[in-house]
Amino acid sequence: MNETKIKLVVIIPARNESDFLRSTLDALMHQTFQLDRIIVVNDGSIDNTSNIAKNFNVDVIDLPDRGYRATGKPVLADVINKGLESIKNDECNYIMILGADHILSPDYVTKIIEIMERDNRTVIASGIIQGEPQRDTSPRGSGRIVRYDYWKKLGLHYPSGYGFESYIVYKALVDCFTVKVVRNAFSQSQRPTGKTTNYENYGKAMRSLGYHPLYAMGRIVLTLKHNPKNTLQMVLGYFDRNTKKYDIASKVCKFQSNEIKKKIKLILRNKL
């Protein structure tokens, strides 16, 4: 792979991340793949986040303080979009979205780009966070690398709504592109993930994306098993009729229906 001809831009949304950002940026600086540009979108931090980023000589976009964190809320899409808006036309081949507390192994980017360069139908890919479960068809929101040409056709932005990170993944799948999880591209989070999950918003995301009822039920059952206190909030979110559905909702429902049928056939085949 000729890395000199491949350009990648990294966007890091960050609010009050002075305890973690330095380690995240340091890991980026030591990637075996040479990064073309790093953009930190400082989301109204009241700590030293902005100065830490500037000390690494990366591009910093300072946003006003709205008074609360965007994590887990649709407004996070607007924060990331500010970084996407600063990317010039055809400036890069790939874009990575990375959490401010996410440390990548030195060869993380190289391993993912190698996979994507071998298959131009693969438009989204991520590695894994060590010690955490990961489905092969669900590239993580943080550490995700997206092919620039593909995202440009979608307007080079996340939609402002619940489940925005999953939108482009399902858009790719229903349009017959490939998404991948590269299991030998390792990373670690500096704090446990999922601890601040808003389960009502999770339910609204499933509704926005058009989750098939059985698919949604599976997610709800898993939540009941691991986080029973939050199950009701997820159910209420999923059945919230005021939540706007995305334009791909019907296609997502059909896609998931086909996936369910494949799993049922596989189970029946194994039992016979």
Secondary structure as GFF3:
##gff-version 3
##sequence-region A 1 272
A	DSSP	three_ten_helix	3	5	.	.	.	ID=ss1
A	DSSP	beta_strand	8	14	.	.	.	ID=ss2
A	DSSP	alpha_helix	21	29	.	.	.	ID=ss3
A	DSSP	beta_strand	37	43	.	.	.	ID=ss4
A	DSSP	alpha_helix	49	55	.	.	.	ID=ss5
A	DSSP	beta_strand	59	63	.	.	.	ID=ss6
A	DSSP	alpha_helix	75	85	.	.	.	ID=ss7
A	DSSP	beta_strand	94	97	.	.	.	ID=ss8
A	DSSP	beta_strand	102	104	.	.	.	ID=ss9
A	DSSP	alpha_helix	108	118	.	.	.	ID=ss10
A	DSSP	beta_strand	122	129	.	.	.	ID=ss11
A	DSSP	beta_strand	144	147	.	.	.	ID=ss12
A	DSSP	alpha_helix	148	153	.	.	.	ID=ss13
A	DSSP	alpha_helix	164	174	.	.	.	ID=ss14
A	DSSP	beta_strand	178	189	.	.	.	ID=ss15
A	DSSP	alpha_helix	199	209	.	.	.	ID=ss16
A	DSSP	alpha_helix	213	226	.	.	.	ID=ss17
A	DSSP	three_ten_helix	228	230	.	.	.	ID=ss18
A	DSSP	alpha_helix	231	238	.	.	.	ID=ss19
A	DSSP	alpha_helix	249	271	.	.	.	ID=ss20
###
